[in-house]
Amino acid sequence: MTLTLLGVNHKTAPIGLRERIAVSREELPEALNALAATPGVTECMIVSTCNRVELLAAVEAPGVQLTGFFSEHFGIDASVLTPHLFEYHDKEAVSHLFRMASSLDSMVVGEPQILGQVKEAFAVARAAGTVSSQLEHLLQSAFSVAKKTRSETGIGSNSVSVASVAVEMAGKIFGSLHGRTVFLVGAGKMSELAARHLVQQGAGAILVTNRTQERARRMAEDFNGRVILFEQLHEAASEADIVITSTGAPHPIFRREHGHAFLHRRRNRPMFFIDIAVPRDVDPEMNKLDGIFVYDIDDLQQVAAAHMEERGRQAVDAEAIIAAEVERFHQRQRTVNAAPAIVALQRKAEEIRIAELQRIHARLGTLTPEQLAAVDALTRGLVNKFLHPPMQALKQAAREGDAARLDILCEEWSVSAAAPREADPLISTTAESKQPEPQQREIAETDRRVEAHR
């Protein structure tokens, strides 16, 4: 199998170009069929996300070119696209795929979404009939490696976005977020994202206020929440366990005296303020009150940066795991490459053994079934002992990737590294029909293995 992986990602191409070659879920089967029709392509799949569009193909020979597919299918001039493309073959392609599935090639290292996206791309390709045994084995190995990197390292254990860090901090303060009331002060995108994270973790009622009431109403509808008039935000705030504020006000709208009032009405139950406004909406003095916890945008970014640094350390361990798994996969593939020659050698030896038994059959005289079985076992054992060294030599040459040595060994033993021939010149049909039944079964099994490796 010769592998080719070609594509663009967030590191090599701007979003404007990635948008032009993005493939939607609905368009993917058509694109796969077009790629599969490219001369020399035997199997293929396409991974298309907001950060990458990558083609993975098993091709008949290393020289098969896939660059033209991008230009032709998406109608983009090659001179515009080519400078942004990366291309990997065989072992490098396997390494890139394993790293991608393990999220080491992601914009946010350790994020979990990419593995699901690769799995979905594989499922679509399989449904479209563009993947078979070769890519099936490769992708299943990639999924196993991704699982191993996440289970044996902490690469995905720390939050790295402002919104997810805010949720993490809230969880540490309250223990469980189940049923907690969230108050959105200001209807900005980051506030909405943080709120969505909180809801996913079990937060309950959502209150929304904004200077423009229509925007507050739209966001409240999204969360099935309740609109609070902006003029009443201080009265309503004490209902909330978590306040996410981002108003764009020139001065703090929550001050120390408000904090005292909130704690009094809440009977000192804690409150958590996530202040993502610049200038800040929450006076830092509020953080000095027992029971009030305030994180501003700098606090959240520092935690996220620390988590990102920790992920970087974990990524080093993940890279080591992937390097070992790539080598293991490569060695398995090289050993498989020797299988046709080994089967051919076994079959040829069996042909010679049967021919010799037929040649001396008359000289042996009449033998009982037990004696025939003993002769058969003796000759079979001798053949297996003689075959052991050359088969080990073939496997070793394949493991080491020594194609020249593999060819020499095949030539020396008059076998082919390709699938062995179908015809059997040494034994006639009549002779085969007279073979003991176990021998016929073994030849049939050898023929089946030969066909399986074609």
N, C-alpha and C positions, 0 to 999 in steps of 0.2 A: 504494500500500500504506500502510495506517495501522497502526502498531505500538503495542501496549500491553504493558508489563511491570509486573507487580504481585506483591508478595510480602512476606516478612519475612526477616530475617537476624539474626545474632548481635548486631548493633548496635541493632536496633529491638525485638526481642522476647526475653523470657527463655526459657530452655531448656524450662520447663514448658509454655509455649504452643507452642513449635516442635515438641515431642514430639506434641502433639495433632493437628497438621496434617501431620506427616511422612508421606511416601508411600514405601512400600517398593518394591523392584524388581519384586516380584510384583504389587503393586497398581497399578503405574504405567499399564499399558494401559487398565485400567478407568477410572482417573481421567482419562486423556487423552480417552477416548471421551466421558465426561461433559462435559468442558470443550469439546470440539469440537461438542457438541450445543447449546451455549449460543447463542442467537440472535445473529447478527452475526459469529460467529467463523468464519473461513475456514481458518486453519491455527493449530496450537498445539503447544507442548511444555512440559514441567514439569521443573524442576531441583530435586531434593530431596536434601539432604545433612544432616549433623548440625548445620550452621551456617546453613542457609537452605532455604526453600521458595519458589520463584519460578515464576510463570506467564508465558510469553511467547506472544503471540498476534498474528496478522495479522487485523485486523477490518475490516468493511465501511465503518465510519464512526467518527469520533473519539468519538462519544457512547456507544459500546457499553460497558456496565458489566460488569466481571468480579468485582467485590467480592462479589457475592452467591454466586458459585461456592464460595468458601471456606466461607461460613456454611452453605450448603445441603449441600455434599458432606461436610463434616466435622462438621456438627451443632454449630457454635459460634455463640453469639449475636454478632451484628454489633457490638454495643456493646463487647464484650470484645475483638474482633479488630481493628476499624478503627483504633484509636489506634496500633497497632503496624505497620500496613501502609505501604509506600511504593509509589508508582505513577509510572511514567515513560511518555512517549509519543514516538514517532518518533525524532528525533535524540537526545533524552535516553535513550531506551530502548536505542538502538544503543550509545551511550557506556557505559551501565551494563553491557551485555552484554560489550563489549570489555574493560572493566576487570575484570569478574568472571572471564572466561576467562583473563586475564593475571595473575590472583591479586592484583590491587591492592585488591580488596574483601575479601580473606580476613582471618581472624583473625591468621594469620601471613603477612605480605606476602611474596610470592615462593614460597610452597609450591607444589609441582608437582601435587598431587592434584586440584585443582579442574578443571583442563583435562580430565583424564581423565573426571571426573564429568559435565562438560558434554557431552563427546563421547558418553558412554554414554546420557545423557538424550536426546540428539538421535537416536541409533541406535534407541532404543526407540520414540520418536515416529514415526520414519520407518517402522519395522516395523508400527506400529499404523495407519499411513496418515493421520496427523494433520498431517504436514508435506508441503509441495510446493515448487514453484519459489521462492516468495518467501522462506520461512524457510531453505530450502536455501542460497540465495545468501548470506543474512545470516550463517548459522552458519559456512559455509566461510570467509567473510571474518573472522569472529571467531577461528577457529582459526589463520588466517594471521597475524593481528595478535598473538595470544598467542605464536606462534613467533618473530615478529620482536622482540617486547619481550625475550624471554629470550636471543635470539642477539645483540642489539645493546646490551644492558645487562647488568650483573652482578646483576640483581635476585634470581636464584635460586642464586647461587654460594656464599653463606656459610651455615653452620649456625646455627640460632637457638634450638634447644632444648638443654637440659642434656645429654640423652642423645646427641644428634647431635654436639654440641661435644666430648663425651668421646671419641667415635669419631674425630672429626677430629684431636684431640690425639694419640690413640694412633697414628693413621696417620703423623703427623709424627715421632713417636719411632721407630717400627719400620720406616717406609717402606712395607712391605706387611704387611697383617694376615693374610695367607694362612697357615693352620696354627698361628696363635698360640693358646696355651692361656689360657682365661679362668676365673678363680676368683670365684664369687659368694659373698660372705660376708654372710649375711643375705638373706632371700628377699622383699624389698620390691618394689613395683610399678616404681619408678624403676630399680632394679637390673636387673629383668627387661627393661625397655625398652632400657636401654643394652646389655645382652647381646644382645638381638635385633638391634640395629643392628650390633654387632660381627660376629655370625654372618652377617648379610647381606653384610658386607664380606669374608667369607672366613675368619673365625676358626675354629679347629678344636675341640679338646676343651673341654668345659665341666665344671668342678668346682663343686659346690654344698654349702655348709654353712649350718646355721641352728641356733639353740638348740632349736627345735622340729623334730625330725627328720622328722616327717611332712610339714611344709611343704617342707623341703629335698628330700624324695623326690618330691613332686608337681612341683616346678620342674625337678628333674633329668630327670624323665620328659618334660617339655615340650621339653627341649633334647637329649634322648638323651644325658644327661650322667652323671656319677658323683657319688654322695653321699660327703661327707667328714664324719666325726664332728667335732662342734664342738670337742671337746677336742684334736683332732689338727690344728687349722687351721694352726698355726705350722709343723708338720712338712710339711704338704702345700703351703703357700703358695709355697715355692721352685720348685714345678713350674710355676707360672703366670707367664706374661709380663705379664698384665693382671689386676689384682685390683680388683674392684668391691665396695666395702664399705659396708654400711648396717645396723648392728646395734641401735642404740639404747642401746648401753652407756654408762654414765655417765663412763667414762674411756677414753683411747686403748687399743686392743687390739694395735696395731702400734707398737712403739717403736724407738728408734735401734738398740738391741742386736739386735732382730729383723732389722732391715735389714742389719746386718753379717753375720749368719748366712745370710740369703738370698743375698747377693752371693757369699759364700764357697762355698755349695753350687752356685750357678749359674755359678761361675768368672767372676764379674763381668759376666755377660750382663745387660742392663738390665731393670728391672721398672717398670711403670707402675701407680700406685695411683689409682683414682678414688674419692675419699672423699665420699660424698653423705650421710653421717650428721651429725646435729646432736644432741648434741655430737659432735665429730669422732672417728672411729675411728683415725686415723693421726696420730701425734705429728708436728708440723711439723718437728722436728729430723731426721726421716728424709729430708726433702727436701734436706738438706745433704750427703747421701752421694752420691758420684759413682756414677752408674748407677741411682739411685732417683729416680723422677719422681712427684711427688704433686700432684694437683689436688683441692682441696676444693670444696664447693658454691658458695662465693663466687667462686672462681677461674673456675669454669665459667660462672656467671651473668654475670660481667663480660665474658668472651669473647663469650657469646651477645648481651649488650647492645651490645657494640661492633659485632658483625656485624649486629644489627638496625638500628643507626644507619647503617651502610654501605648496607644495603638501602633505608633511607629515602632516602638520596641517589640511589641508582640508580632508585628509584621516581619521582623527579622527571623523570628522562630518559624513563622508561617512559610517564609521563602525557603528555609532549609527543608521543611517538610515537603514542599512542592518539588524542589530539586531532586530529592530522593525518590519521590513518586514518579517523576518524569523519567528518571533513569530506569526505574523498575519497569515501567510501561514499555520503554524503548527496548529493554532486554527481552521482555516477553515477545514483542513484535519480531525481533530479530530471530528468536528461537522458532517462532511460527514460520518464518521464511524458509527454514531448513526442512520443514515437514514434508513437502513434496519429494525432495531428494531422499529423505529417510524412508518414506513409503515406497518409492521406486526401488531403493536398495533392498528393502525387505521383500518386495514382490519378486524381484529378479532372483534373489537367493532362494525363495520358495519355488520358483520355476525350475531352477537348477536341481534343487533337492528332489522334486517330484519326478523330473526327467531321469535322474540317476536311479531312483527307486524303480521306475518303469524299465530302465535298461537292464537292471540285475534281477528283475522279478523272476524270469525263467530260471536263473541259476540258483535262486533261493529254494526252489521246489515248493511243495505244498506246505503252507504255514497255517497254524491255527490262528483264530482271531486274536488270542492273547499274544502270540508271537508277532503277528502283524502290528499290534498296538505297541509292542516293545520296540520293534524296529523303527516304527514311526516316531516314538518318543525319543529314541536315541539320536536319529538324524535331526530331528527338530532341535534337540538340546545342543547338538554340535553347531548347527547353523546359528542359533542364538548367541552362542559363545563367540563364534567368529565375527558376528555382526556387531557385537558390543563396541569394540574399539573404533571401527569406522563411523558408527552412529554417534559416538561421543565426540569424535573429531568434527563431524558435520555440525553438531550442536554448538561446540566451542567456537568454530569459525563464524557461525551465525551470531552468537552472543557478542563476539568481538567486532562484528560488522566487517569481517575480512572477506569481501566479495571475491577477490582474486583467489584466495585460498579455497573458498567454497567451490569455485569453478574448477580448480585443479583437482580437488578431491572427487568431485562428480565425474570429471573426465577420467580420472584414474580408475574409478569403479564402474565406468560406463553407465552412469545414470545421469538424469537431468534434474537441475534445481527447479525446473518447471514441472508441471504435472506429468507423470509418466504416460507412455503411450497406451492405447487401448488394446491393440492386438497383442497376442501372445504367440511368438514364433516358435517357442521351444516345445510346447505341448499341444498336441492335436486335440480336437474336440473329442475324439474317441478315447484318447488317453485320459482326458479330464473326467469323462463320464465314468471311468473305471476306478477313479481315485476313491479311497475310503471317505466316508461321509464327513468326518472331522476336517480332512484336508480340503474338501470342496467348500465347507463353511468358511475355513480360514482364507482361502483364495477369494471367495465372495466378499468377505469382510475387508480384505485388502483392496479389492476393486471399489468397494463402497467408500473407503477412506480416500482412495485416489480421486474418485469423483467429487468428494467433499472438498478437496483442496484445489479443484480446478477453478 
